[in-house]
């Protein structure tokens, strides 16, 4: 869990930082590798039964933030996404 929390803390600013440089293919390749590692860990946590869907898409009534946030989530239409303050 310590490594997972470190990933969480380290990746929080990625949304803002990704606005300053454009490396689409490198970003996609690296993000896929990270997600693969997370999925391997999820499989270990669930005795091989976990899938990407149940990792990321829990039923709405079961969704709780993994780490309490001090900010309220802001969901904007796809064309209007920007860093929320």
Protein Blocks (a to p, Z undefined) as FASTA:
>chain_A
ZZmmmmmmmmmmmmmmmmmpccfklmmmmmmmmmmmmmmmmmmmnnopacfklmmmgcfk
lgccfbdcfbdcddddfklgccdZZ
